[in-house]
Amino acid sequence: MSFGLLVGGRFKAGDFIPYVIAQVVGAVLAAAVLYFIASGHAGFDIANGLANNGYGEHSPGQYSMASGFVTEVIMTFMFLIIILGATDERAPKGLAAIAIGLGLTLIHLISIPVTNTSVNPARSTGPALITGGWALAQLWFFWLAPLVGALLAGISYRLFNTRS
């Protein structure tokens, strides 16, 4: 997530806002395409479609808001630490994609039952804007929790990233 990269010193501040806007626009367009495709199925229900993120009654496993918050913070933290470490100039070259891909796979396996996995506010925004209602009402949560996780990861990376 770009906020964690910014805090970790790996993203230019001047590029941050345009990048976030591009991510959100891309997520909304992707959700609109997904909605178009999914709505072609006879039993499609927008309230249950588009893999919206949710907590409480909208969590796939009916997990509480607190469980969802801790999950999203920790999963985002993990994801950013993996990205920052795997792309560090001291990391073996050519392996970042494997580490990041496997890390994201594990993150999804852990958090899909809890929140449907956000770890990126743009990813949550697209489906929520298309779905509206409850998904839009819970969207703030899927901005706050990943931002907290990214902030903690960026700070941790800077604190523990010592050059030898």
Secondary structure as GFF3:
##gff-version 3
##sequence-region A 1 164
A	DSSP	alpha_helix	2	7	.	.	.	ID=ss1
A	DSSP	alpha_helix	13	38	.	.	.	ID=ss2
A	DSSP	three_ten_helix	56	58	.	.	.	ID=ss3
A	DSSP	alpha_helix	65	86	.	.	.	ID=ss4
A	DSSP	alpha_helix	96	115	.	.	.	ID=ss5
A	DSSP	alpha_helix	121	131	.	.	.	ID=ss6
A	DSSP	alpha_helix	133	137	.	.	.	ID=ss7
A	DSSP	alpha_helix	141	160	.	.	.	ID=ss8
###
